[in-house]
């Protein structure tokens, strides 16, 4: 883990992303990190679920790939607007060095310095109250061996692309995630490849193809009926 080196790059909406040195692997879309995360995970995931379940005053989210903490930050900003308490669990096998977070500009752009520092600097493997609408548990672990002991309402699938992390885009993994969700839960991801669609359908999800953010034709939302 310590041998991985990262470069900070600027995406087209002005927000930072990270690139693993000597590779083409980036943490967010180069067309716009914040706008992609908001489009895929907040609008198609969190906001959609709350609109479909207006009586739900608390939701549980599981995220695959904590990464830069951007999805958690945007969720922490959105939850009070929706008047919805979010319990947010996120798993990552290779957490970023703490120093990296201080070099990213999400807190500056969104004017949420205290929230971003709380999200990124809080302890791992503990459920922590970030604010009155956000509880966070960051998990250091491997999704392939992770054991789910509770059910979730929304799943943010933000692993690296299938070519870069193929072991996480399998029917076996999707079935494991399907079983971790409540009926009516939603699964959202930026990847709409046909083999990903088939794998999700084969384990029982109902697939919806949605317009993507700039630079991406489609994204996927999968619903557990």
N, C-alpha and C positions, 0 to 999 in steps of 0.2 A: 504493500500500500504506500509506503514512504517513497518508493522509487517513481511513482507517477508524478509527472510534472504538468503544470497547467499554464496556459496563456490566456490572458483576458482579451477578448475581442469585443468590438462594439457592433451591435446589430442595427438594422436600418431605422428602428424607431428610437434610437439613441440609448437604449438600455444595453447593459453588458451581457455577454455570454462567456462561457469558458470553452476552450478547446484543449484537448489532451495533446501535449507536444508530440511532434513527429507522427501525427495521425490526422485524419479528417473528421474525427469524432468531436462533436460539439454538444453542449448541454441544452441549448435552446436554438430555435430557428434564427438564422442569420438575418432573416427578413424582419425580425422584431421579437425579442424575447418576451417582453411584458405583454404585447398584444396577442401573441400566440397562446401564452399561458392563460390569459383572461378569456380568450375565445374558446379554447378547448375545455379547460377545467372549471372555470367559474361559470361561464354562460351556459355551456352545453351540459355541465355536470351539476354543480351546486345550485345555481339559480333554477335550472330545469326541475331538479328534484323537489325543491321547496315549492315551486309553482304547482307541481303535481300532488304534493302532500301539504296543503296549506295549514292543516291542524298540527303538523309536526313541529314542536318547539325546540327539539333537539335532534341532531343528526350525527351519525358516526361515519367518518371518512377514513379509508385506508389508501395510502399512496405508495406506489412502487417507484422508488427513486427519489429520495429527499433532495439530493443534489445541492443546488444553491439556496434552497429554501424559498424560492420565489412562489411556488404554488401555495405553500403554507402562509406566506406573507399576504398574498392576494385573498386567500380564504379568511384570514384574520381581519382584513379590512372589510370584506363583504358581509361577514356574519352579523355584525351589529345593524347594518343596513337592512338585512332580512329579518331582524329580530329573532334569530335562530342561534341557539347554542351549538357549537361544533366541537366534537371530540375528534381530534385529528391524529391518526397514527401513520407513521411514515417509516419505511424500511430502506436501509442502504447498507450495502456490504463494504463500501469504501468511502466513509465520510470524508469530506474535504477538510484540509487543514484549517483551523480557525482563522488564521491570518488571511486566507482568501476572501472571506466574507467582508472584511473591512475594506477591500479594494473594489468591491462591486458597487454599482451606483443605484440599486433599486430603492434603497431608503431615501436617497437624495431626490430621485425623480418623483417618488410617491409621497415624500415628506412624512415618512413613518420610521424615523430613526430608532426610537425606543422599541417599537414593535419588532422591527427586524433584528435588532440586537438580542432581544429576549428570545426570539424564535431560534436564532442561530447559535447563541451562546449557552442556552440552557442545557442541563445534563442529558445524556443519552440513557435510554432504557428505563426512564421514569416518567410517569404521567404528571405533567406540570401545568398549573393554571397560568396562562399567559395574560389573559384579561377575562372579564366576566362573560364573554361570548366565545372564548377559545381555550380549550384544553389540548395539550400537545404531548404526544409520546413519540420520540424519535428512537428507532430501534436499529442497533447495529446487528445485521444478520443477513443471511442468504435466503431469498424467497423460496428457493427449491427445497429447503429443509425447515422453513419456518412453520410452526404449528399455530393455527388459529384457534383461540379459545373463546372467541366472541364473534358476533355477527355485525356486519356493516351495511350502511345504506348507500354509500357512494364509493366508487373505486376510481382513483386517479391512476391510470397506468402510464407512467412516464419513464419507462426503462429506455435505455439506449436502443437505437434502431435494430430491427431484426438481423441485419447483416453484422452488427457489432456485438449483439448480445442474444444470439439465437436460442440459447437455453431457456430464456424467459418467455418466448413467443410460441409455446407449444400447447397442444391440447391438454397435456397433463397439468401444466401450470394454470391454464384457463379453467379447467375443471375444479382445481383446488380453490381458485378465486371465486368461481360460481358458488361453491358450497359455503364460502365465507360470507355470502351476501343474503340479506333478507329478501323475501318476495317483494317485487316492485322496486328493487334497488337498481342503480344505474352504474355502468362501467363506461368510462370515456378515455379515449386515447387519440393521439395525433396521427397514428398510422392506419391507413385504410387499404393496405395490400390485400389482394383477393385471398391469399392463403390464411391471413389473419382473420378475415371475415368468416371463412369456412370453419376454421378452428373454433371460433366463438360460437358459431351456429351449432356445431357438432356437440358441444357440451350443454346446449340448451338455451343460449341467449337469443333474444330477438334483436336483430341488427337494424340500425338506422344509419344511413350515410347522410352526413350533413355537410353543407358548404364549409370549406376550410378558411383559415386566416390567410392574409396575403402570402403568396408563394406556395400555397398548398391547396389543391383542388378540393379534396374531401377529408373529413375526419370521421371517426366512428363513435357512435353511442350504442351501447348494448344494454338491453333491459332484461332483468330476470322476471319473467311473467309469473 
